[in-house]
Amino acid sequence: MGFFKRVQGTFFSPDITFKALAEKPAWMDVLLVALIGVLIFTYLAAPYLQKDQTQLLKDDARFRDRYGEEQLESIIESRENPPQWQTYAGYIMAALGFVASLLISSLVILVLGRMGSTEGRFAQVFAAVIHANLIDKVLGNGVRAFLVLSQRSFFQSTTSAAMFFPQLEVTSTPSVLLNQFDFFQLWMFGILALGLKYIFRIDLKRALFISYFFWFLKSLLNVGLSLLIRSLYL
């Protein structure tokens, strides 16, 4: 199956597309597309994320209590006028982080799938994971970029269940939990299950369990890291 058919099929005929990927894994071209989606979103959203983070430092009295007036002003100054190298480093880290997450996700999903099946290879899972990420990193990031640019805010431009509770503080535990229920992520893992069905030669019910169980584990990790960071900086 060619590149354009695979991209189109991921959105409109995923069952056929992921069956073809299980038979003949292909991923390099789609990985480049997904990477471009990540980098474009990072480029568009970074100034608003920086602005929101700076405003949070100014408004939240807990930062002033923790760091003191002088140190906090220094931190704010560095956030408002970051060096050029820091900007480029952010793009590099976004790209490397995305590729690393794909590799780790594929390995964990392969382990989960092989617990109940003798079928499945890493290349098959990796190809399926990359194609499923088109849902989140291309379409999802496109929607998020539109929200960021129209609302001129990163924190208020979520596509998760947190959008229904705009009054919540972005650093609060309820907000962190709600952010795990991102609609494009949930769609992505549902689509991924179709690929796992063919890769591990299991029924769709078991494939859905593996896919969403991995989402659950990933969400637990995200929540844990967010709470740890909050405890360190607040």
WOKA-V992853 format. One line per field, one symbol per residue. ss: DSSP state (2 for helix, 1 for strand, 0 for the rest). psi: psi as a letter, one per 20 degrees, with the letter a starting at -180 (. if undefined). burial: 1 if it has 9 or more other ideal C-beta (glycine too) atoms within 8 Angstrom, else 0. Layout:
ss = ???
psi = ???
burial = ???
This chain:
ss = 002222222222022222222220000222222222222222222222222222222220222222202222222222220002222222222222222222222222222222000000022222222222222222222222222222200000000122220000000022222220012222222222222222200002222222222222222222222222222220
psi = prghhggghhhhmhggghghhhhnpphgghggghgggghgggghhghhgggggghghhhohhhhhghqgghghgggghhhmqqhhhghhggghgghhggghggggggghggghihjqirpqghggggggghhihggifgghggggggghhikpghjlqkaiihimiiqphiqghggghihmphhghgghgghhhghghgilrrhghghggghhgggghgggggggghggghhi.
burial = 100011111110010011111100111001101110111111011101111111011001001100000001001100100100001001100110011001101111110111001001000111111111111111111111101100001100111101001001000000110111110111111111111111110100011101111110111001100110010001
